[in-house]
Amino acid sequence: MIQRILTFFERYSFGVCTYLGERFNVSIAKIRLFFIYSSFLAVGFPLAFYFFAGIVLDVRNYIKRMHARVMDW
């Protein structure tokens, strides 16, 4: 049951925690806990950062896909 919930959030979230965890070689669970705890302390600022980073990552992936399509021609 817990695995299904985690899979759901991984599939439909932005993937910011996963990206940061792989980039800095830190456990993804620790990064998620950091975002959760710091959002309580900083009154939601980390959530704003999370959404901004998610948008940047989506745009970055979109540009990579478009670049790959152009190079295939």
C-alpha positions in Angstrom: 0.0 0.0 0.0 2.8 2.4 0.9 4.7 1.5 -2.3 1.6 2.3 -4.4 1.3 5.7 -2.7 5.0 6.5 -3.3 4.7 5.3 -6.9 1.7 7.6 -7.5 3.5 10.6 -6.1 6.7 9.8 -8.1 4.7 9.5 -11.3 2.6 12.6 -11.0 5.0 15.0 -9.2 7.6 17.1 -10.8 10.5 14.9 -9.9 12.4 17.7 -8.2 13.5 15.6 -5.2 14.6 12.8 -7.4 16.6 15.1 -9.6 18.3 16.8 -6.6 19.0 13.4 -4.9 20.7 12.0 -8.0 22.5 15.2 -8.7 24.0 15.6 -5.2 24.1 11.9 -4.3 21.7 12.3 -1.3 18.8 10.1 -0.3 15.5 11.2 -1.9 13.6 10.6 1.3 15.9 13.0 3.2 15.3 15.7 0.6 11.6 15.2 0.8 11.7 15.4 4.6 13.7 18.6 4.3 11.1 20.2 2.0 8.3 19.1 4.4 9.9 20.3 7.6 11.3 23.5 6.1 7.9 24.4 4.6 6.5 24.4 8.1 9.3 26.6 9.5 9.6 29.0 6.5 5.8 29.4 5.9 5.7 27.7 2.5 8.8 29.3 0.8 10.3 25.8 0.1 7.1 24.8 -1.7 7.4 27.9 -3.9 10.9 26.8 -4.7 9.8 23.3 -5.4 7.1 24.4 -7.9 9.5 26.8 -9.6 12.2 24.1 -9.8 9.6 21.7 -11.2 8.6 24.2 -13.9 12.2 24.7 -14.8 12.9 21.0 -15.1 9.8 20.5 -17.3 10.9 23.3 -19.6 14.4 21.8 -19.7 13.1 18.4 -20.6 10.8 19.9 -23.3 13.8 21.7 -24.9 15.8 18.5 -24.8 13.0 16.6 -26.6 12.6 19.3 -29.2 16.4 19.4 -29.8 16.4 15.7 -30.3 13.6 15.9 -32.8 15.4 18.6 -34.8 18.6 16.5 -34.8 16.8 13.5 -36.1 15.9 15.3 -39.3 
